[in-house]
Amino acid sequence: MYDKTVRRRRAVLGLLVASSLILLTVYFGESAGGGLHSVQRGVLDVVSPVQEGASRALKPVRDLFGWAGDTLDAKGQLKSVRKERDALRTELVDTQAKLRDASQLKSQELLNGEAGLNDNAPVRARVIAKDPNLWFDQVTIDKGTGSGVQRNQAVINGQGLVGRVTEVTGSTAIVTLITNHTTQIGGKVSDSGVQGLVGVEAGHPTELVLDDLSSKDVVTRGQIVVTAGTTSKVDRFPSPYPRNIPVGRVTSVDDPGTDDQRAHVAPFADLRRLDLVEVLTKRDSAAK
């Protein structure tokens, strides 16, 4: 039974193959007006409208799948672009921060050389906190006793004097700024040597005054005030500030030529935007 079925199937397959070969031979051998060509054209005339209708009916479906595919591709590309954008933004911010640090470090090195502060063992630190209620009074830095920082040491940046250390832990320290009302600095006019006491002007936390001048002292607008590096006239203790650190520039003088004269001084250091600073951990050997 099985063999008979197999033989029958093989015979049918052979017949179909032979018929196909005969039809192909006749089709390619006859002219364009032959019977088989006519049958082909007839079939096409019947099938073409059906095919066109099916194509039109299925076009929205194809468009939908095409739109879905394009949308997925676009979302993938958008995600990739956003990731690349975020990476570039992070790199830009990092580069800008490094450039700012490099500029500040260069300014600090220049000041150290010009004012002869390298012998004062400067320790670089970064401002890590600012009290919004004491904007011009105190900041916190990221160096402490573990780095040789102690109370009463002077703090500078690349622009000039910033303040002094008033509290210290193993890894941090609080710096009281020169605009704090308790700060008193022995100062002098750099070109004339006229000396006085520098402190904050009451009611003007961004401005200093050079006071304790005599009528013979000549101070004029535009002169530079630096630290005197000598014993304080107030408390008679050695100054924590090495000499010749730039403090600020004279902007005006009240009652010039009298014993009541006082010079207004704009600080060189921008105390509202402190970032990198240096703590002078070794006292000036010339201070008395």
URPEZI-V617733 format. One line per field, one symbol per residue. ss: DSSP state (a for helix, b for strand, c for the rest). A space follows every 10 residues. Layout:
ss: ???
This chain:
ss: caaaaaaaaa aaaaaaaaaa aaaaaaaaac ccccaaaaaa aaaaaaaaaa aaaaaaaaaa aaaaaaaaaa aaaaaaaaaa aaaaaaaaaa aaaaaaaaaa aaaaaaaaaa aaaaaccaaa cbbbbbbbbb caaacccbbb bcccaaaccc cccbbbcccc bbbbbbbbcc ccbbbbbccc ccccbbbbbc ccccbbbbbb bccbbbbbbb bccccccccc cccbbbbccc cccccccccc cccccbbbbb bbbbcccccc cbbbbbbccc aaaccbbbbb cccccccc
